[in-house]
């Protein structure tokens, strides 16, 4: 009976939340919008601050918060300060459902921002839709976020994994032709979408393996790839499993060329996980679509380092930090565009109109029918322990469009580092 009563109460709470006036375009104004007052706006996120994906990723939300603190110090957005509630889900889908419900039902957040993970965030899409909560800039390249009809309030940020897979496959085709290419990927949409993109360019790879994050052992997979005679191994892995793959390969004297998804290729994060084996990263090929931390002359890096020093305790500055601050900058742009009379519908309409320019090397795709994030990436290679650019940025789509060089000019930040209204 106790369990039944709890279930009934949960249903009542969900139904009540779904019927609450969220200020979503009914003309009631910001006064009735959850998480919004004249002086503040509350947003929340779920992040793996602990668990198998915490390496590197645990730095993202603090970096976003640091950028918000910087904006708050400079007057906020339309007079409102941004409050960012960060909840740890340990990269566990069951935990994600719990903390996202807390954010919506207890904390009354205005929006969920940059929730991280394909297996984790997939499980909260319907809940956020039911409760009419904007679900912005998901930290994953799954194509699930680009379903404008089914999930009108959900938008991606990362280039989707099929787009990235096509770009990585193009590198292999143009630079490693004739070598036996193989694949190891996470056993979810991350791995499957990445492989789909790779095989659009290369055709069927010679061998395919997968892993689950609950089992930190890729010995069997690396052994199978070695036995298959793989000369190139494309990885769709989070940072800890990138390090496991590289380290395990070295232990069995398996020395392929590794070509790695951006989400698992930050040299600082992977190098830390490898420890004394960090030099094994040399020559690793990956992608990026945001400025590299090593580019000291880049005005975005200069801005983000300033923010990091002033509002993030001068934490170690890596590509996860750049990512988190880039997300924060884009969200501030969206708030500015939504206007002073802030509602959830006005925010999502502002994102659909797009026109945003920020640190990205390629354009954002947002429109009424396209809710994916960045439309491409540029290749990088680890040289002397640091990522360096290779060639020019590329753009493509998740279908059959060609991979083409992007010639547009990167934007520069405003002088005060805060996007204008």
C-alpha positions as CSV (number, residue, x, y, z in Angstrom):
1,X,0.0,0.0,0.0
2,X,2.8,2.4,0.8
3,X,4.4,1.8,-2.6
4,X,1.0,2.3,-4.3
5,X,0.4,5.5,-2.4
6,X,3.8,6.8,-3.4
7,X,3.2,5.9,-7.0
8,X,-0.2,7.7,-7.0
9,X,1.4,10.8,-5.4
10,X,4.1,10.8,-8.1
11,X,1.5,10.7,-10.8
12,X,-0.4,13.6,-9.2
13,X,2.7,15.6,-8.9
14,X,3.6,15.0,-12.6
15,X,0.1,15.8,-13.7
16,X,0.1,19.0,-11.7
17,X,3.5,20.1,-13.0
18,X,2.3,19.4,-16.6
19,X,-0.7,21.6,-16.1
20,X,1.1,24.5,-14.4
21,X,1.0,27.8,-16.3
22,X,4.6,28.1,-17.5
23,X,4.3,31.4,-19.1
24,X,4.8,29.7,-22.4
25,X,3.2,32.3,-24.7
26,X,-0.2,32.8,-23.1
27,X,0.4,36.5,-22.6
28,X,0.8,36.2,-18.8
29,X,4.3,37.6,-18.7
30,X,7.3,36.6,-16.7
31,X,5.6,36.9,-13.4
32,X,4.0,33.4,-13.8
33,X,7.0,31.6,-15.3
34,X,8.7,29.0,-13.1
35,X,12.3,30.1,-12.2
36,X,11.9,33.7,-13.4
37,X,11.6,36.8,-11.3
38,X,12.4,40.4,-12.0
39,X,15.9,39.9,-10.7
40,X,16.8,36.3,-11.4
41,X,16.4,33.3,-13.7
42,X,17.0,29.7,-12.4
43,X,18.3,27.0,-14.8
44,X,19.6,23.6,-14.0
45,X,21.6,20.7,-15.4
46,X,22.5,17.1,-14.8
47,X,26.2,16.2,-15.0
48,X,28.5,13.3,-14.2
49,X,30.4,14.9,-11.3
50,X,31.3,11.4,-10.2
51,X,31.3,8.0,-11.9
52,X,32.7,6.6,-15.2
53,X,32.3,9.8,-17.2
54,X,33.4,12.2,-14.6
55,X,37.0,12.5,-15.9
56,X,37.0,15.9,-17.7
57,X,33.3,16.2,-17.9
58,X,33.0,17.2,-14.3
59,X,34.7,20.5,-15.3
60,X,32.0,21.5,-17.7
61,X,29.2,22.8,-15.5
62,X,31.5,24.7,-13.1
63,X,32.9,26.5,-16.2
64,X,29.4,27.3,-17.4
65,X,28.5,28.6,-14.0
66,X,31.8,30.7,-13.9
67,X,30.7,32.4,-17.2
68,X,27.3,33.1,-15.7
69,X,28.9,34.6,-12.6
70,X,31.0,36.8,-15.0
71,X,27.8,37.9,-16.7
72,X,26.0,38.5,-13.4
73,X,28.9,40.7,-12.3
74,X,28.4,42.7,-15.5
75,X,24.7,43.4,-14.9
76,X,23.1,40.1,-15.8
77,X,20.7,39.6,-18.7
78,X,17.8,42.2,-18.9
79,X,18.6,43.0,-15.2
80,X,18.3,39.3,-14.2
81,X,21.1,37.3,-12.6
82,X,21.5,33.7,-13.7
83,X,21.4,31.0,-11.0
84,X,22.7,27.6,-12.2
85,X,21.8,24.5,-10.3
86,X,24.1,21.6,-11.0
87,X,23.1,18.1,-10.0
88,X,25.3,15.0,-10.1
89,X,23.8,11.9,-11.9
90,X,27.0,9.8,-12.0
91,X,26.3,9.1,-15.7
92,X,23.6,6.7,-14.5
93,X,20.2,7.0,-16.3
94,X,18.2,6.2,-13.2
95,X,19.9,8.9,-11.3
96,X,19.3,11.3,-14.2
97,X,15.6,10.8,-14.0
98,X,15.7,11.5,-10.2
99,X,17.7,14.7,-10.4
100,X,15.9,16.1,-13.4
101,X,12.6,15.7,-11.6
102,X,14.1,17.5,-8.6
103,X,15.2,20.3,-10.8
104,X,11.7,20.7,-12.4
105,X,9.3,19.8,-9.6
106,X,11.3,21.1,-6.5
107,X,13.7,23.7,-7.8
108,X,11.2,25.0,-10.4
109,X,13.9,25.7,-12.9
110,X,13.1,27.8,-16.0
111,X,15.1,25.5,-18.3
112,X,17.4,22.6,-18.3
113,X,20.7,23.4,-19.9
114,X,23.4,21.2,-21.3
115,X,22.4,17.9,-19.6
116,X,25.2,15.5,-20.4
117,X,25.1,12.1,-21.9
118,X,23.3,10.1,-24.6
119,X,22.1,7.2,-22.4
120,X,21.3,9.6,-19.5
121,X,19.5,12.4,-21.2
122,X,17.4,10.1,-23.5
123,X,15.4,9.0,-20.5
124,X,14.2,12.5,-19.5
125,X,13.1,13.8,-23.0
126,X,9.5,12.9,-22.5
127,X,9.3,14.3,-18.9
128,X,10.8,17.6,-20.0
129,X,8.4,17.8,-22.9
130,X,5.4,17.0,-20.7
131,X,6.4,19.7,-18.3
132,X,7.1,22.2,-21.1
133,X,10.6,22.8,-19.9
134,X,13.1,24.2,-22.5
135,X,15.8,21.5,-22.9
136,X,18.7,23.4,-24.4
137,X,22.1,22.5,-25.9
138,X,22.3,18.9,-24.7
139,X,25.8,17.8,-24.1
140,X,25.9,14.9,-26.6
141,X,25.9,14.5,-30.4
142,X,23.0,12.1,-30.5
143,X,20.5,12.7,-33.3
144,X,17.7,12.2,-30.7
145,X,17.9,15.9,-29.9
146,X,17.1,16.9,-33.4
147,X,13.4,15.9,-33.5
148,X,11.7,19.2,-33.9
149,X,8.2,17.7,-34.2
150,X,8.4,15.2,-31.4
151,X,10.5,17.3,-29.0
152,X,10.0,20.9,-29.9
153,X,11.8,22.2,-26.8
154,X,14.9,20.1,-27.1
155,X,18.1,21.4,-29.0
156,X,21.5,20.0,-29.3
157,X,24.9,21.7,-29.1
158,X,27.7,19.3,-30.2
159,X,27.9,18.3,-33.9
160,X,25.9,15.2,-34.1
161,X,27.9,12.0,-34.1
162,X,27.0,11.0,-37.6
163,X,28.3,14.3,-38.9
164,X,31.5,13.9,-36.9
165,X,31.8,10.3,-38.1
166,X,31.7,11.4,-41.7
167,X,34.4,13.9,-41.1
168,X,36.6,11.3,-39.3
169,X,35.9,8.8,-42.0
170,X,37.0,11.4,-44.6
171,X,40.3,11.9,-42.8
172,X,40.9,8.1,-42.9
173,X,39.9,7.9,-46.6
174,X,42.2,10.7,-47.7
175,X,45.2,10.1,-45.4
176,X,45.1,6.4,-44.5
177,X,43.8,4.8,-47.7
178,X,44.4,1.1,-48.0
179,X,44.8,0.5,-44.3
180,X,42.4,-1.8,-42.5
181,X,40.0,0.4,-40.5
182,X,38.1,-0.9,-37.5
183,X,35.8,0.6,-34.8
184,X,35.2,0.5,-31.1
185,X,32.2,2.5,-29.7
186,X,29.9,2.9,-26.7
187,X,27.0,0.6,-26.8
188,X,24.3,3.2,-27.3
189,X,23.4,6.0,-29.8
190,X,26.8,7.5,-29.4
191,X,28.5,4.5,-30.8
192,X,25.9,3.6,-33.3
193,X,25.5,7.1,-34.8
194,X,29.3,7.5,-35.0
195,X,29.7,4.2,-36.8
196,X,26.8,5.2,-39.2
197,X,28.7,8.3,-40.2
198,X,32.1,6.5,-40.6
199,X,30.5,3.9,-42.8
200,X,28.8,6.4,-45.0
201,X,32.4,7.4,-46.1
202,X,34.4,4.2,-45.7
203,X,31.8,1.5,-46.3
204,X,31.7,-1.4,-43.8
205,X,34.7,-1.3,-41.5
206,X,36.8,-4.5,-41.1
207,X,35.9,-5.2,-37.4
208,X,33.5,-3.6,-34.9
209,X,33.5,-3.8,-31.1
210,X,31.5,-2.1,-28.4
211,X,31.8,-1.4,-24.6
212,X,29.5,-0.5,-21.7
213,X,30.6,2.1,-19.2
214,X,29.8,-0.2,-16.3
215,X,32.7,-2.5,-17.3
216,X,36.0,-0.7,-17.3
217,X,37.8,-3.4,-19.2
218,X,38.4,-3.3,-23.0
219,X,40.9,-6.1,-23.1
220,X,38.7,-8.5,-25.1
221,X,37.8,-5.8,-27.6
222,X,41.4,-4.6,-28.1
223,X,42.5,-8.3,-28.5
224,X,39.8,-8.9,-31.1
225,X,40.8,-5.8,-33.1
226,X,44.5,-6.8,-33.0
227,X,43.6,-10.3,-34.1
228,X,41.6,-8.8,-37.0
229,X,44.7,-7.0,-38.3
230,X,43.3,-3.5,-37.7
231,X,45.7,-0.7,-38.7
232,X,43.3,2.2,-37.9
233,X,41.0,2.1,-34.9
234,X,38.2,4.7,-34.8
235,X,36.9,5.3,-31.3
236,X,33.5,6.6,-30.2
237,X,34.5,6.7,-26.5
238,X,34.3,8.9,-23.5
239,X,37.7,10.1,-22.1
240,X,38.2,7.3,-19.6
241,X,37.6,4.7,-22.2
242,X,39.8,6.5,-24.8
243,X,42.6,6.1,-22.2
244,X,41.7,2.5,-21.5
245,X,41.7,1.7,-25.2
246,X,45.1,3.3,-25.9
247,X,46.6,1.9,-22.7
248,X,45.3,-1.6,-23.3
249,X,46.5,-1.6,-26.9
250,X,50.0,-0.7,-25.7
251,X,50.0,-3.6,-23.2
252,X,49.4,-6.1,-26.0
253,X,51.8,-4.5,-28.4
254,X,48.9,-3.3,-30.7
255,X,49.8,0.0,-32.4
256,X,47.1,1.2,-34.7
257,X,46.5,4.8,-35.7
258,X,43.8,6.0,-33.3
259,X,41.1,8.3,-34.7
260,X,38.8,9.6,-31.9
261,X,35.5,11.4,-31.4
262,X,35.9,14.8,-30.0
263,X,33.9,13.9,-26.9
264,X,36.7,11.6,-25.7
265,X,39.8,13.3,-27.1
266,X,40.8,16.1,-24.8
267,X,44.5,15.7,-24.4
268,X,44.6,17.0,-20.8
269,X,41.8,14.6,-19.7
270,X,43.0,11.5,-21.6
271,X,46.7,12.2,-20.6
272,X,45.8,12.4,-16.9
273,X,44.0,9.0,-17.2
274,X,46.9,7.5,-19.0
275,X,49.4,8.8,-16.4
276,X,52.9,7.8,-17.3
277,X,51.5,6.5,-20.6
278,X,50.4,9.9,-21.8
279,X,53.0,9.9,-24.6
280,X,51.0,7.1,-26.2
281,X,48.6,9.8,-27.4
282,X,51.1,11.2,-29.8
283,X,49.7,11.3,-33.3
284,X,46.1,10.8,-32.1
285,X,43.6,12.3,-34.6
286,X,40.3,13.8,-33.5
287,X,38.0,16.7,-34.2
288,X,37.1,20.0,-32.5
289,X,34.7,22.8,-33.3
290,X,35.6,25.2,-30.6
291,X,38.9,27.1,-30.1
292,X,41.8,25.0,-28.7
293,X,43.2,25.9,-25.3
294,X,46.7,26.1,-26.7
295,X,45.8,29.0,-29.0
296,X,46.8,31.8,-26.7
297,X,46.2,34.5,-29.4
298,X,42.5,33.5,-29.9
299,X,40.3,36.2,-28.3
300,X,37.8,33.6,-27.0
301,X,40.6,31.7,-25.2
302,X,41.8,35.0,-23.7
303,X,38.2,35.8,-22.6
304,X,37.6,32.4,-21.1
305,X,41.0,32.4,-19.3
306,X,40.0,35.7,-17.7
307,X,36.7,34.3,-16.6
308,X,38.4,31.1,-15.4
309,X,40.8,33.1,-13.2
310,X,38.1,35.5,-11.8
311,X,35.2,33.1,-11.3
312,X,36.4,29.5,-11.5
313,X,39.2,29.5,-9.0
314,X,41.8,29.5,-11.8
315,X,41.0,25.8,-12.3
316,X,43.0,23.7,-14.8
317,X,42.1,25.1,-18.2
318,X,41.3,22.4,-20.8
319,X,38.9,21.9,-23.7
320,X,36.1,20.9,-21.2
321,X,36.4,24.4,-19.7
322,X,36.2,26.0,-23.1
323,X,33.2,23.9,-23.9
324,X,31.4,24.8,-20.7
325,X,31.9,28.5,-21.2
326,X,30.9,28.3,-24.8
327,X,27.6,26.8,-23.7
328,X,27.2,29.6,-21.2
329,X,27.8,32.2,-23.8
330,X,25.2,30.7,-26.2
331,X,22.6,30.5,-23.4
332,X,23.1,34.2,-22.6
333,X,22.7,35.0,-26.3
334,X,19.4,33.1,-26.2
335,X,18.2,34.9,-23.1
336,X,19.1,38.2,-24.6
337,X,17.2,37.4,-27.8
338,X,14.1,36.2,-25.8
339,X,13.7,39.7,-24.4
340,X,12.9,41.1,-21.0
341,X,9.4,39.7,-20.8
342,X,10.8,36.2,-20.5
343,X,8.7,33.1,-21.2
344,X,9.7,29.5,-22.1
345,X,8.1,29.8,-25.5
346,X,10.0,33.1,-26.2
347,X,13.2,31.3,-25.3
348,X,12.7,28.4,-27.6
349,X,11.5,30.7,-30.4
350,X,14.7,32.8,-30.0
351,X,16.8,29.6,-30.4
352,X,14.9,28.6,-33.6
353,X,15.5,32.0,-35.1
354,X,19.2,31.4,-34.5
355,X,21.6,34.1,-35.8
356,X,23.9,33.3,-32.9
357,X,27.6,33.9,-33.4
358,X,30.1,32.6,-30.8
359,X,33.3,30.7,-30.4
360,X,32.4,27.9,-32.9
361,X,34.5,27.3,-36.0
362,X,31.4,26.4,-38.0
363,X,27.8,27.7,-37.9
364,X,25.0,26.5,-35.6
365,X,22.2,24.9,-37.5
366,X,19.2,25.9,-35.4
367,X,15.9,26.6,-37.2
368,X,12.2,25.7,-36.9
369,X,12.9,22.3,-38.4
370,X,16.6,21.6,-37.4
371,X,17.4,21.4,-33.7
372,X,20.9,20.0,-34.0
373,X,23.8,22.1,-32.9
374,X,27.1,22.8,-34.7
375,X,27.1,21.6,-38.3
376,X,30.7,20.3,-38.6
377,X,34.2,20.3,-37.1
378,X,37.9,20.6,-37.9
379,X,40.5,17.8,-37.5
380,X,43.2,17.9,-34.9
381,X,46.3,15.8,-34.2
382,X,48.2,15.5,-31.0
383,X,51.8,16.8,-31.5
384,X,54.1,17.1,-28.6
385,X,51.3,16.3,-26.2
386,X,49.0,19.0,-27.5
387,X,46.3,19.1,-30.0
388,X,47.1,21.1,-33.2
389,X,44.8,22.0,-36.1
390,X,44.9,20.0,-39.3
391,X,43.5,21.5,-42.5
392,X,40.3,23.6,-42.5
393,X,36.9,23.1,-40.8
394,X,34.4,20.9,-42.6
395,X,30.6,20.9,-42.7
396,X,28.1,18.2,-43.7
397,X,24.8,16.6,-42.6
398,X,23.8,13.3,-41.0
399,X,22.5,12.0,-44.4
400,X,24.3,11.9,-47.7
401,X,25.5,15.4,-48.3
402,X,29.3,15.6,-49.1
403,X,31.9,16.7,-46.5
404,X,32.9,20.1,-47.7
405,X,35.5,22.7,-46.5
406,X,33.9,25.7,-44.6
407,X,35.4,29.0,-45.6
408,X,33.5,31.4,-43.2
409,X,35.2,33.7,-40.8
410,X,35.1,33.0,-37.0
411,X,33.4,35.6,-34.9
412,X,35.2,37.5,-32.1
413,X,33.7,38.2,-28.7
414,X,32.4,41.7,-27.7
415,X,34.9,43.8,-25.8
416,X,33.2,43.2,-22.4
417,X,32.8,39.5,-23.1
418,X,29.0,39.6,-22.8
419,X,26.7,39.3,-25.9
420,X,24.6,42.3,-26.5
421,X,20.8,42.2,-26.4
